[in-house]
């Protein structure tokens, strides 16, 4: 009789444990609050790991960040907002690293930077003046800076730690600074320079 009762209670406890475990593995939203009671974040979790869309708020209650997580790692599109609600940035992640396009805006939602990442490393970047004209382009070890007129201001061939060669122009097209040979330039870069400054390679720095 005691053995039967023990078996019954053991099975009952086991079922309760299994039910608790099943409940904790369901997707749910965990909320955190500021000291004044305002909501700080709403985190989607499965078990004890972040999964799904999570939202973060300013102390004012306005939406600050929206992020996507898969198994506790950033994965997918995330958006950040200024406190007035305008879009500040759109970022794409894969396995907790920036991967894909990142778009950054000013408070008027004018695009300021557009950067492509591959597993956390920058592949391509272009930044803009508030007018929408190109300010700078970075790609494959080369950087081109532009005046607002569209003319090239500065060309650099560099790694993340060292500049190998550079040429800087003033608005009249004179060379202000020159160092080494611009071996990193693409054919289109060379054509652009030749178009804007036909004799640039023959000129000496001032």
N, C-alpha and C positions, 0 to 999 in steps of 0.2 A: 504493500500500500504506500509506504513512504517512498519507495523507488518510483512508483507511478507519479506521485505528487511532485517529486523532485524533477522528473523528466518533463512534466507539464510546465512547471515554473521555468525550467531551463529553456524550453522552446519559446515560452512567452517572452522572456527577456531577450532571447536571440532575435525574435521577430521585431521587438521594439528597437534593438540596436540597428538592425537592417533597415527599418523604416526611417530612423534618424539619419543613417548614412545616405539613403536615397534622397531624403529631403535636402540635405546639405549639398548634394551633387546637382540639384536643380538650379537653373539660372535664376538669379534673383537680383534685386537692386539694393545696395547698401548705401545709406545716406550718412553724410558727415555734416556737421554744423559749426558755424562760427560761435564764439563765446556769447554773442548777443542773441543767438537762436536762429539767425539767418542761415539758409542752406549754403554749404560750401561746395559740396560735390554729390553726384549720384553715380555710383560705380556699379556696373553690371558684373557680377561674379558667378562663377560656377565652382562649387566647393570653396576653396580659399584662394582661387586664382581669378584674375580679371579676364573676362571674356565678354565681347560685345561692345556696345557704345557706352562711353562714360562722359559725363558732363561736369564741368567745373564753373563756378560762379564767382563774380566779384562780390565783395562785402555788401554792395548796393543791391544785390540780387540779380543783376544783369548777367547774361550768359557770357562767359569768358572763353572757355575751350570746349571743343567736342573732339574726342579721341576714340579711335577704334583699337580694341585689343583682341589678340588671339593667344590664348594660353599664357597670359601675363606679359605679353610683349606687344609693343605698338605694331599694328599691321593694318594697312589700308589708309584711307584718307582722314586727316585731322584738320580742324578749322579753328582759328583763333579770331576773336572779335575785340574791337575797341569797346570801351564801356558805353559808348553811345549806340552800339549795335552794328556799326559798320565793320565790314570784313577787314581783318588785319593780315591774315595769311592762310594759305591752303598748303598743307604738307602731306606727302605720301610716304608711307613707311612699309618696310618689309623686314620681319624678324628683328624688330627693335632698331633698325637702321633706316636713315633716309634713303628712299629708293623711288625714283620717278621724279615728277615735277614738283617744285616748290615755288609758289607765287606769293609775293609780298606786296602789300598795298599801303598807301598813306591813309590818313583819316578821311579823305574824300573818295576812297576806294579807287584811286588811280594807281595802276600797276607801276611799281618801282623796281622790282627785281624778279627775274624768271630764271630759275636754276634747275638743271637736271642732275640728279644723283644716281649713282649705281653702287649699291651696297655701302652707302655712307661716304662715298667719294664723289667730288664734283666732276661732272663730265663736261658741262657747258653752263655758262652764265651770261646773261645779258641784263644790264640795268638801264634805266631810263630817266631822263629829265622829267620834271612835272608836266612839261608840254607834250610828252610822249616821244620826243626824239631820243635816239640812242645815246647813252652816256658812255657805256663801256661794254666790251665783249671779251669773255675769257673762255678759251678752249684750247685743248691740246698743247699746253705750255706757252701759249701766246696770249697777249693782252693788247687790245686796242682801245684807247680812250679818245673821245670825240669832243670837239667844240659843239655848242648848240647849233651852229651853222651846218653841222654834218661833216665838217672837215676833220681829218685825223689830227689829234693833238699829241698823242704819245703811243709808241709801239714798244712792247717789251717781249723778249723771249726769256722765259724763266721757269725754274722749278718752284716748289713751295718754299724753298729756303735760299735760292740764289738767282740773281738776274745775270744772264749770260750776255745779252746784248740789248740795246735800247736806242731809240731815236725820238727826240722830242721837238715839236714844231711850235712856233708862235702863230698868231692868227694871220700873219703876213706870208706864212709859208717858209720862213727862215728856220734853219735847224738851230735849236737852242742847245741841245745836248746830243752827243753821239757816242756810242760804245759798241764795239764789235760788229759782227755781221748778223743780219736778221735772218738766220737760217731756218727759223721756225715758221716763217710766213707761208701761207697757202698761195696758190696761183691767183685766186680772187683778191687776196690781200695786196699782192704785188700790183695787180691791175688797178685797184683802188688808189694806191699811193701814186702810181704813174699818172693816173687821171687827174688827181688833185694837185700833185707836185711833180710835173714832168721831169725835172732835173734834180730831184731830191738826192739821188745817190751820188751826184757830182758835187753837191754842196758840202761845205765844211761848217762845223759848229761855229756860232758867233763868239 
